[in-house]
Each structure stands twice: as structure tokens, then as C-alpha cells.
Amino acid sequence: MASDPHALAPFIYFDGISCFGTNNGVIQFEMAANTLTPDEGGGVKIAISTTAHLRCSPAAAIDLRNSIDKALEMLQNTATTASTASMARN
């Protein structure tokens, strides 16, 4: 059993947003991930599964968007730094 109550929160992975909308002022996102399943011919087919139903207020959606923008900026800065470091070694 986890001693930290935050450790019980689910980890949600998604490959994309399958659809989104609003209902009575609530923002809605359906998150989906690709899964591989065997087909009858011995091959593999890709299926899309919903992984989460995200609902939030407009203020929370703005906060989420700002956080995503900041994380993407961090990723870009990390990639630029890694690229510069790589060029310096060559």
C-alpha cells in the first residue's frame, strides 16, 4: 500500500484527443490511445481505445493549456541544448 495518498492517482497515457466539446459550460475531452490487437490472419490491427474522459471548467482548461505550452517550451529548450551540446562534441 502506498504511503503517499498522491501515489494512488491514476497515470493517464494518450496518443491524442478523439473528440472534444462543451456541455453546460463544462469543457470535455475524450482521450484515446492506439492499441495493437492480433487479427484473424496472423497480423496485427490498430484499435483506438478511450483512456480517459477529461472534464473541467474554462478556467481549468486555460490553466491546462498554459501548462502544456510551458512544458512544450521546456522540451524545445532541452532539445536545443542537447543539439548544441551534440554539435560541440563533433
C-alpha positions in Angstrom: 0.0 0.0 0.0 1.3 3.4 -0.9 2.1 5.7 2.0 1.7 8.8 -0.1 -2.0 9.4 -1.0 -1.0 11.2 -4.2 0.6 7.9 -5.4 -2.9 6.5 -5.8 -3.9 9.0 -8.5 -4.0 7.3 -11.9 -1.4 7.8 -14.6 -3.2 8.6 -17.9 -1.4 8.0 -21.2 -3.0 9.1 -24.5 -1.9 9.4 -28.1 -4.5 12.1 -28.9 -7.8 13.6 -28.3 -10.5 11.7 -30.2 -13.2 14.4 -29.7 -14.0 17.4 -27.6 -16.8 19.7 -26.8 -18.7 21.6 -24.2 -21.8 20.9 -22.1 -23.4 23.5 -19.9 -20.2 25.4 -19.6 -18.0 22.4 -18.9 -15.1 21.6 -21.3 -15.0 18.0 -22.3 -12.1 16.0 -23.9 -12.1 12.3 -24.8 -8.5 11.0 -24.6 -7.6 7.9 -26.7 -4.6 5.6 -27.3 -3.7 3.2 -30.0 -3.6 -0.4 -29.1 -2.4 -3.4 -31.1 -4.5 -6.5 -31.4 -4.0 -9.7 -33.4 -6.2 -10.2 -36.4 -7.6 -13.4 -37.8 -4.9 -13.7 -40.5 -2.0 -13.7 -38.0 -1.3 -10.0 -38.5 -1.9 -7.0 -36.2 -4.5 -4.3 -36.4 -4.6 -1.0 -34.6 -7.6 -0.3 -32.4 -8.3 3.0 -30.7 -9.4 2.9 -27.1 -10.6 5.7 -24.9 -8.2 6.1 -22.0 -9.9 9.0 -20.1 -12.8 11.4 -20.1 -11.5 14.7 -19.0 -13.9 17.4 -17.8 -13.0 20.8 -16.5 -14.1 24.4 -16.1 -13.0 27.0 -18.6 -10.5 28.4 -16.1 -9.0 24.9 -15.6 -8.8 24.4 -19.4 -6.8 27.7 -19.7 -4.5 26.6 -16.9 -4.0 23.2 -18.6 -3.3 24.9 -21.9 -0.8 27.2 -20.3 0.9 24.3 -18.5 1.1 22.3 -21.8 2.6 25.4 -23.6 5.2 25.7 -20.8 6.1 22.0 -20.9 6.5 22.1 -24.7 8.7 25.2 -24.3 10.8 23.2 -21.8 11.0 20.3 -24.2 12.1 22.6 -27.0 14.7 24.3 -24.8 16.0 20.8 -23.8 16.2 19.7 -27.5 18.0 22.9 -28.5 20.5 22.5 -25.6 21.1 18.8 -26.5 21.5 19.7 -30.2 24.1 22.4 -29.3 25.9 20.1 -27.0 26.0 17.4 -29.6 27.4 19.8 -32.2 30.0 21.0 -29.8 31.3 17.4 -29.3 31.6 16.7 -33.0 
